[in-house]
């Protein structure tokens, strides 16, 4: 994947910290306390219903530590907040000079073992605490959830679909990357695809189907635009009638030397509907057409669907994975 941040963005994050980090550092400076210190970043305990963690966030942290600096604008703001001139001059020349030891991204981790160990002059080690904790908490939480979803899918593809429900732009970008590290095939997030060089996927919305007088007209219009990579959403009105229309369009594509990529189910009894749709497709010689399922999925629902024998080839997983809705935080700490 491409780098997580560019250096200019990392430099601008120096004030992404809790105020007490700066007040402690100002007091260290005032009292000439510059000796080296070592901090361990680790998770104190598992969230409920978690038996492991998947550590993600290191790349962004290293880029931040390599690039972080305080600009004139930052220093002017801090001056207004009562920091003295000598400490601000120290910050003007601030550069992280310490050592970082860490697990590789994507490593399975457990409580009370260091994910990251920072050794640096105590002001430097203290000042970066908030950024490190914030970065590791979100990304490890999401990567762990995504890995559970991928595991539950038992080798079937999982695509991250949660951008519209994730908590802002920053989270949307990080979720796409973390999910990919955790084993998802890709994301619906186009900017994340470009930024991190990961695959992007998309189908169509119910509104596209409803924009046409007849469902089959919508399918034909979409297939005309994307004759070799169309996935048709078949449950806008009636899933089995939608499957019949998709079969007609698939045969029309075959006659022109193209192939329908797949059909998508987004509601109803996904296990039973997928079995019926698979039979319909196979009966018409469309064994190559995949069935893609979405709609409030997570590891528990996917496991249940597969136990029921669902004929689903790939899953689009959104809100519950992109927010880690059942366990939305990790007890991550940074201790001297």
N, C-alpha and C positions, 0 to 999 in steps of 0.2 A: 504494500500500500504506500501511497505518497505520504510525506511528512504531515503531522497533525496540525502544526501551527507554522506560520512564517515568523521570522524574527521580529518584525515590527509589531505584530499582534502580541507576542510574548512580552516585549518591552512595555507595552501599554497596560499590562496586568499587574504592575508592581503594587498598586493600591487595592488590588483584590485581596484584602486581608481584613481581619478584625482589628479594631482600633487598639485593643490591648496588646497586640503583637508589637505595634509601633511604640506604645508607651513603655513597655518592658525594655525594648531595645534602646530607647532614649535614655532610660535609667542605667542600663548596662554601660552605655557610652559615657554618660556623665560620671560614673563611678569607675571608669577605666577597667571594666571587666571584659576582657577580650580573649580569654583562654578558650581552647577548643572544647567542644561538647559533642556528645553523640546522642541522637534521638532515634528511637525505633518507631516506625509506623506499623501498626498491626491491628487486627480485629480482636476485640476482647472476647466476644462470644458469638455463636451462630444466631442468625435470625431463626425464628420458629419455622419448622419444616424445611430446613436446609441442612445438608450433611457435608457440604464442601463449599468453597468459594472459588471463583475463577478470577484471578487477579488481572486487571486491565487498568491502564492510565499512565504507565511508566513513560511512554514516548513523549506525551505532552508535558509531563513533569520535567524530563531532561531538557527539552527545548526551552521551557520556562527558565530553568536554572541557568542555562547557558546564555540566555539573552536578556534577562530581567535587568532593568535599570530605571532610575527615577528621572523624569524629565523636568524642565523648568516649570511647567504647568503643575506637575505633582508637588514640587517643592513650594511653589507659591501657595497652594491650597493648604499644605501642612503648616506653613508659617502662620496662616490665619487661625489654625487650630492650636496654636500655642507652643509649637516645637521651637527650640532655640536654634540660633544661627549655626553653632558649631556642629550640632547633630545633623542639620540639613546639609551642611557642607560635606559631612561624612556620607550622607545618602547620595549626594551628587556624584560621587565617585564609586558608588556601591557596585560591587561585582561579587557573585558567588564564587568562592574559591575552594569549597569543601569537596569531600569525596562522597560518592553515593554508591551503595551496594544495594542490589535489589534482585528479586525474582524476575525472570523474563515474563513479559506479557503473555497471557494465556496459560500460566501455570496454575494448577490446582493447589489451593492453599487452605489452611486450617487456622483456628483461633490461636492466639498467643505465640505465633511465629512471625518474625519480622518480614513484612512484604518489602519494605524499604528501610535502609539504615543510612542516616545522614550524619557525617562527622565534619564539623566546620567550626570556625570561631563562633561563639555562642550567639552573637547578634545575627549572623548570617543564618545559622541553623534555626533560630527562633522566628525570624522574619518570614520564612517561607512556609510555616506550618499550615496556615489556613488554606493556601492554594493546594498543597499536597493532599490535605484531608478531603477537601471538596472534590478534587479530581478523582481520587481513589474511591470515595464513597459511591458516587453516582455510577462510575464506569464498572466497578467491580460488582455492584448490585445488579446492574442491567446484564452484564456478561454472564453472571451466574444464572439469572433467570433464563436468558436465551439458551444457555448450554443445556438447561433442564428441558426446554422445549425441543431442542434438536435431539437430545437423547430419547425423549418420548416418541419422536417421529420415526425412530428405528430405520434410519437410512433414507427416508423420504425427504425431499427438499423442503426447506423452510425459508420463507422470504419475510423480512421485517417490513411490516405494513403500518406502523403506528404513528407516522409523522403528524397527523392532524390532531392527535390526542396527547402527544408528548409535551413536556412542560417547557415550552419556549424553543427558540431557535437553537440555542447552545445544546440543550438536551437532545433535540431532534438530530443534530449532527453526531453527537457522541453515541446515541443509541444505535444509529446505523452502523457506525464503526465497531462498537462493542459487540453487536450481534454478529457481525461478520467474523470477528476474531473468535467468537464462541461457536462458529460452525454454520451459521445461516448462509444460504447461497447468495444472498444479496439483499437489496433494499428497494423500496419505492421512492426513496429520497434522491432526487436527481442531483442536487447540489453535493450531497455526500458522495454519490457515485463519481462525480467529476473531481471532487477534492481529494478523495482517498483512493481513487482508481479501483472501485469495487463494482460488481455488476448491479444493474438496475432493472426492475421489472414492473410491469403495470398491465392492467387489462382495460376495463371500461366501467363506468358507473351506471346505476339504474337510470339516472337522468339522461344519459345518452340514448338508451333504448326508448325512453318515454318521449324523446324529442322527435321520434318518427311515428307516423300513423300506425304502422305495423311493426311488430318485433322483427320479423324477417327482413324488413327494409333496413333497420338499424344494423343487423348482422351483415347484410350485403354491403352496406356503406363502409363499415369498418374493415371488412375483408378486402374491399377494393383498395383501401388505403394501405393496409398491411397484409398483403396476400400470403406471406410466408411466416408470419409470427402473430397471428390473431388468437386471442383467448376471449371467447364470447361468454358474457354473463347471462345465464339462462333462467334465472329465477325471478325476474321482474314481475311476471304475471303468473305463470305456471311452469314449474321446473321441467316437467315431462314434455309439455308442449314446446317449451323453449329448447329442449334437447332435440325434438323433431326438427325444429327450424334450423338448429345448428348442423344437424346431419344434412339437410338440404344444401346449406351453404358449403359444407365440407365437400360434398359431391360436385358442386359447381366449381370449387377451387381445384379439385382433382382434374376435372375436364380441361382446366387451363394450365395444368402442370404445377400446381401449388398444393400445399397441405395446411389444413387447419391445425393450429398449435394445441389448443385445448378449450375446454369449457370450464366455467367457474360457477360454483355453488356458494351462496352467501347466507342461506337461511334454511329453516326447516330441519327435519330429521336427516342430517347429513349422511349418516351411515346407510339408512334405507334408500334414500334418494340416489346416492352414489352407486349403489348396487344396480338399481334399475337403469340409470343412465349408462353405466358400463355395459350392461347387456344390450341396450339399444345401439350403442356405438359399435360394439363388436359384431352384432348381427348385420351391420351395414358395412363391414370391412374396414372399420375405423379404429382398429386396435392401437394405432399410433397416436390417437388423440388423447391427451392427458386430461384428467379431472383434477381441478384445482379447487380447494375449499378455503373459505374464510368465514369470519363472523364470530367475534368474541371467543377466540380460541386461546388456549394455554396448554401447558403440559398435561394437566389433568384431563381436559376434554379430548386432546389428541390421543392420549392413552386409551380412553374409553372408546373412542371411535374405532381405533385399530382392533381393540378386543372384540368389537361387534362385527368385525370383518369389512369395514368400510373400504370401498374401492376408490381410494383417494391417492393420487400420485404426488401431490405437493400441497403445502399449507401456507396461507398468508396469515401471519400472526401480528396483531396490532397492539391495541390498548393494554391488554394485560401483561404483555411482554415489555412494551416500550415504557411503561411506568412501574414495572414490577409491582403490580397493584396489590398483591397479597402481602408483600414484605418490602415496603418502599424506602427502607434505609438499612444501613449496616453500621454496627457499633465499632467504627474505626477510630483509633486514637493515635496520638503522637507523643511519646513519653521520653523524658530525659533518662 
